[in-house]
Amino acid sequence: MQIGGIRMRRKYIFVALTAVAVMMLAGCNNPPNIPRIVPSATLVESGDVVTLSAEVSDPDNEVSELTITWTSTGGDFDQTTGLNVNWTAPDVDAEEVFEITLTVEDPEGEMNSQYEEITVIPDTTPDIEGHIIYIGSKDGTLDYPFSPGRYGRSQFLYLSDEFDTTGKIIKMGLMCAADSAATFDNLKIWFYPVAIDSIVDTLDHNITEATKYLVYQGSSVLYGTKDEWFDFELVSPFIYDGEHNLLIEFEFDIWEGENEDAVETYAFGLGASPARHVGIVRTEDEKGTAENGSLYLKLVFEQKEE
């Protein structure tokens, strides 16, 4: 009987300790996960702007509840908080490496951080508009990249043999095909050097093996005057090597036009093969329809010293 009582007391003690442990774990706050920095470039010249994106998560809190802070060992930020910031490289006389640090803090004060190294070299060539190339012509029109609706994501492929030069691209332009201007918020443009020569319907499959370069980001962009070039000044110039094909991706979050009509852009190769563009109009979609044709495109390269 005594042995049974001992066993019973041990059982109660074990249950009690287990309950205490569960309560302690339930009230335990975990720190945010180690964040990740995605830079638009890691080798730049003095004065270049690098767009930095934060990938953050927390086992206990929503991303909106986290405090995100950026610091660096040099250079200037356009802002020091938020998921996306721009960092301007400082003037240097010789190659120098700067550390960009991303710190994430939860409401309980738990923190985690990560850093990325950006190499800055002297600016030997000023950003002066030089060689301009045009790819395609005004053969037809596409609703993409500025499709109707409150969301848009689209991709366009350009082949290496359509370029007649290499170097730093500092500006790109599209030509509107109608006077139907609209304002787009959170417009982002990415450049991807790719090996593919045809686009498939799932957008992420087209860029699986490619390096991602965020070259433009605008909080509010008014697009559209017929037969005039609309130029996008690249916040992070892109170095084109002449060997890869170039895939350009557009994304915007909110449509703020007066109607739901698309803003048409001139395009070429609409009846030719292979597939050169794909787009979606809802955030929940993964696939669009891969089709022929690409946008009539202007690219401005930085002037090279003679």
C-alpha positions as CSV (number, residue, x, y, z in Angstrom):
1,M,0.0,0.0,0.0
2,Q,2.9,2.3,0.8
3,I,4.6,1.5,-2.5
4,G,1.3,2.3,-4.3
5,G,1.1,5.7,-2.4
6,I,4.7,6.5,-3.4
7,R,3.9,5.8,-7.0
8,M,0.8,7.8,-6.9
9,R,2.7,10.8,-5.4
10,R,5.4,10.5,-8.1
11,K,2.7,10.5,-10.7
12,Y,1.1,13.7,-9.3
13,I,4.6,15.3,-9.1
14,F,5.3,14.4,-12.7
15,V,2.0,15.8,-13.9
16,A,2.5,19.0,-11.9
17,L,6.0,19.5,-13.3
18,T,4.8,18.8,-16.8
19,A,2.0,21.4,-16.4
20,V,4.4,24.0,-15.1
21,A,6.8,23.3,-18.0
22,V,4.0,23.7,-20.5
23,M,2.9,27.0,-18.9
24,M,6.5,28.3,-18.9
25,L,6.9,27.4,-22.6
26,A,3.5,29.0,-23.4
27,G,4.8,32.2,-22.0
28,C,8.2,32.0,-23.6
29,N,9.0,34.6,-26.3
30,N,11.4,33.6,-29.1
31,P,13.6,36.1,-30.8
32,P,13.0,36.9,-34.5
33,N,14.6,34.6,-37.0
34,I,18.0,35.7,-38.5
35,P,17.0,38.2,-41.2
36,R,18.3,38.1,-44.8
37,I,19.4,41.1,-46.9
38,V,18.8,41.1,-50.6
39,P,20.9,43.8,-52.3
40,S,20.4,45.0,-55.9
41,A,24.2,44.9,-56.3
42,T,27.3,44.1,-54.1
43,L,29.9,45.8,-56.3
44,V,29.2,49.5,-57.1
45,E,30.9,52.8,-57.8
46,S,30.9,55.9,-55.6
47,G,27.5,57.6,-55.8
48,D,25.6,54.5,-57.0
49,V,22.4,53.7,-55.2
50,V,21.9,50.1,-53.9
51,T,18.3,49.0,-53.2
52,L,18.2,46.7,-50.1
53,S,15.3,44.4,-49.4
54,A,14.8,42.7,-46.0
55,E,13.4,39.2,-45.7
56,V,12.3,38.8,-42.1
57,S,10.1,36.4,-40.0
58,D,9.3,35.7,-36.4
59,P,8.0,32.5,-34.7
60,D,5.8,34.6,-32.4
61,N,4.9,37.8,-34.2
62,E,3.6,39.1,-37.5
63,V,6.1,41.0,-39.7
64,S,4.1,44.2,-39.1
65,E,4.9,44.0,-35.4
66,L,8.6,43.9,-35.9
67,T,10.9,46.9,-35.8
68,I,13.4,46.8,-38.7
69,T,16.5,49.0,-38.5
70,W,19.3,49.5,-41.0
71,T,22.8,50.8,-40.2
72,S,26.0,50.9,-42.2
73,T,29.7,51.7,-41.7
74,G,29.5,54.4,-44.4
75,G,27.2,55.9,-47.1
76,D,23.7,57.2,-46.7
77,F,20.2,55.7,-46.5
78,D,17.0,57.3,-47.8
79,Q,15.4,55.9,-44.6
80,T,16.7,53.6,-41.9
81,T,13.5,51.6,-41.3
82,G,11.3,49.4,-43.4
83,L,11.5,46.4,-45.6
84,N,13.0,48.2,-48.6
85,V,15.5,51.0,-48.4
86,N,18.0,52.7,-50.8
87,W,21.7,53.1,-49.8
88,T,23.9,55.6,-51.6
89,A,27.6,54.5,-51.8
90,P,30.1,57.0,-50.4
91,D,32.9,58.6,-52.3
92,V,36.1,56.5,-52.1
93,D,39.6,57.0,-53.4
94,A,40.3,53.3,-53.6
95,E,38.3,50.1,-53.3
96,E,36.6,49.8,-49.9
97,V,34.2,47.4,-48.3
98,F,31.2,48.6,-46.3
99,E,29.0,46.6,-44.0
100,I,25.2,47.0,-44.1
101,T,23.5,45.7,-41.0
102,L,19.9,44.7,-40.7
103,T,18.5,44.4,-37.1
104,V,15.1,43.0,-36.3
105,E,13.4,43.5,-32.9
106,D,10.2,42.1,-31.6
107,P,7.7,43.8,-29.2
108,E,9.3,42.0,-26.3
109,G,12.8,43.5,-27.1
110,E,14.2,40.2,-28.5
111,M,16.6,41.0,-31.4
112,N,18.5,39.3,-34.2
113,S,20.7,40.8,-37.0
114,Q,22.6,40.1,-40.2
115,Y,25.0,42.0,-42.3
116,E,25.9,42.2,-46.0
117,E,29.2,43.5,-47.5
118,I,29.1,46.0,-50.3
119,T,32.3,46.8,-52.2
120,V,32.6,50.4,-53.5
121,I,35.1,51.5,-56.1
122,P,35.9,55.0,-57.3
123,D,33.5,56.5,-59.9
124,T,35.8,56.7,-62.9
125,T,33.0,57.2,-65.4
126,P,30.3,59.8,-64.7
127,D,26.6,58.9,-65.3
128,I,26.3,60.8,-68.6
129,E,23.9,59.5,-71.2
130,G,25.8,57.9,-74.0
131,H,24.9,55.1,-76.4
132,I,21.1,54.4,-76.8
133,I,19.7,51.2,-78.3
134,Y,16.2,50.4,-79.4
135,I,14.9,46.8,-79.3
136,G,11.9,46.1,-81.4
137,S,9.5,48.5,-83.1
138,K,5.9,49.7,-82.9
139,D,4.4,46.7,-84.6
140,G,1.5,46.2,-82.2
141,T,0.5,46.8,-78.6
142,L,0.3,44.9,-75.3
143,D,-1.8,45.5,-72.2
144,Y,1.2,44.4,-70.1
145,P,3.1,45.5,-68.2
146,F,0.3,47.9,-67.1
147,S,-2.6,45.5,-67.2
148,P,-6.1,46.2,-65.8
149,G,-6.9,45.5,-62.2
150,R,-5.3,46.2,-58.8
151,Y,-2.2,44.1,-59.3
152,G,0.2,43.3,-62.0
153,R,3.3,41.1,-62.5
154,S,4.8,40.5,-66.0
155,Q,8.0,39.4,-67.6
156,F,9.6,40.2,-71.0
157,L,12.5,38.5,-72.7
158,Y,15.2,40.1,-74.8
159,L,17.9,38.1,-76.7
160,S,21.6,38.9,-76.5
161,D,21.8,39.2,-80.3
162,E,19.4,42.2,-80.1
163,F,22.0,44.2,-78.2
164,D,24.8,45.9,-80.1
165,T,26.8,47.0,-77.0
166,T,27.7,46.2,-73.4
167,G,28.2,48.2,-70.3
168,K,26.2,50.1,-67.6
169,I,22.5,50.6,-68.3
170,I,21.4,53.8,-66.5
171,K,17.9,54.3,-68.0
172,M,15.2,52.4,-69.8
173,G,12.1,53.6,-71.7
174,L,8.8,52.3,-72.8
175,M,6.4,54.0,-75.3
176,C,2.7,54.3,-74.5
177,A,0.4,53.5,-77.4
178,A,-2.6,55.6,-76.2
179,D,-3.4,58.7,-74.2
180,S,-4.8,56.8,-71.2
181,A,-2.4,57.7,-68.4
182,A,-2.7,56.1,-65.0
183,T,-0.9,56.2,-61.7
184,F,0.8,53.0,-60.3
185,D,2.0,52.6,-56.7
186,N,4.9,50.5,-55.5
187,L,6.1,49.9,-59.0
188,K,9.2,47.7,-59.1
189,I,11.4,46.7,-62.1
190,W,13.9,43.8,-62.0
191,F,16.6,42.8,-64.5
192,Y,17.6,39.2,-64.7
193,P,20.5,37.9,-66.9
194,V,19.2,34.5,-68.1
195,A,20.2,31.6,-70.3
196,I,16.6,30.8,-71.4
197,D,15.5,31.8,-74.9
198,S,11.8,31.2,-74.4
199,I,9.4,32.0,-71.6
200,V,7.1,29.5,-69.9
201,D,3.8,30.2,-68.2
202,T,4.9,30.0,-64.6
203,L,6.8,33.2,-63.9
204,D,9.1,31.9,-61.2
205,H,10.3,29.1,-63.5
206,N,11.8,31.7,-65.8
207,I,14.1,33.1,-63.2
208,T,14.9,30.1,-61.1
209,E,18.6,30.1,-61.9
210,A,19.0,33.8,-62.4
211,T,20.5,36.6,-60.2
212,K,17.9,39.2,-59.3
213,Y,18.6,42.9,-59.7
214,L,16.1,45.5,-58.5
215,V,16.8,48.4,-60.8
216,Y,13.8,50.6,-60.2
217,Q,11.3,51.3,-57.4
218,G,8.8,54.1,-57.4
219,S,6.1,54.9,-54.9
220,S,3.9,56.7,-57.4
221,V,4.4,56.6,-61.2
222,L,2.2,58.4,-63.7
223,Y,2.6,56.5,-67.0
224,G,1.2,57.1,-70.4
225,T,1.4,59.8,-73.2
226,K,0.9,58.4,-76.7
227,D,3.9,58.0,-78.9
228,E,6.3,59.5,-76.3
229,W,9.0,57.6,-74.5
230,F,8.4,57.2,-70.8
231,D,11.9,56.9,-69.1
232,F,12.7,55.1,-65.9
233,E,15.9,56.3,-64.3
234,L,17.4,53.2,-62.8
235,V,18.1,53.6,-59.1
236,S,20.7,50.9,-59.4
237,P,22.5,50.8,-62.8
238,F,22.8,47.4,-64.4
239,I,26.0,46.0,-66.0
240,Y,25.1,44.1,-69.2
241,D,27.7,41.6,-70.2
242,G,26.6,40.9,-73.8
243,E,26.5,37.2,-73.2
244,H,23.2,36.6,-71.4
245,N,19.7,37.2,-72.6
246,L,17.9,39.8,-70.5
247,L,14.6,39.2,-68.7
248,I,12.8,42.3,-67.4
249,E,10.1,41.9,-64.8
250,F,7.5,44.5,-63.7
251,E,5.3,44.4,-60.6
252,F,2.9,47.0,-59.1
253,D,0.6,46.6,-56.1
254,I,-2.2,49.1,-56.6
255,W,-4.1,50.5,-59.6
256,E,-5.1,54.1,-59.1
257,G,-6.5,55.1,-62.5
258,E,-10.0,56.4,-63.1
259,N,-11.1,53.1,-64.7
260,E,-10.1,49.5,-65.0
261,D,-8.7,49.8,-68.6
262,A,-5.2,48.8,-69.4
263,V,-2.6,51.3,-70.5
264,E,-1.3,49.9,-73.8
265,T,2.4,49.8,-74.6
266,Y,3.9,49.3,-78.1
267,A,5.3,45.9,-78.7
268,F,6.9,43.8,-81.5
269,G,7.1,40.2,-82.6
270,L,3.5,39.4,-81.6
271,G,3.0,36.8,-84.3
272,A,6.4,35.2,-84.1
273,S,7.9,32.4,-82.1
274,P,9.2,31.8,-79.4
275,A,7.1,33.0,-76.4
276,R,8.6,36.3,-75.1
277,H,6.2,37.5,-72.5
278,V,3.9,36.3,-69.7
279,G,1.8,38.2,-67.1
280,I,-0.7,37.8,-64.2
281,V,-3.3,40.2,-62.8
282,R,-4.1,38.6,-59.4
283,T,-1.7,38.1,-56.4
284,E,-2.9,34.5,-55.9
285,D,-2.0,33.4,-59.4
286,E,1.2,31.6,-60.1
287,K,0.7,31.2,-63.8
288,G,-0.2,33.3,-66.8
289,T,-0.2,32.5,-70.5
290,A,3.2,32.5,-72.2
291,E,2.8,34.4,-75.5
292,N,4.7,35.8,-78.4
293,G,6.1,39.3,-78.5
294,S,7.9,41.7,-76.2
295,L,7.8,45.4,-75.4
296,Y,9.3,48.0,-77.7
297,L,12.3,49.0,-75.5
298,K,14.8,51.8,-75.2
299,L,18.0,51.3,-73.2
300,V,20.4,54.1,-72.4
301,F,24.0,53.1,-71.6
302,E,26.4,55.3,-69.7
303,Q,28.8,57.2,-71.9
304,K,32.2,55.6,-72.1
305,E,35.4,57.6,-71.9
306,E,37.3,57.7,-75.2
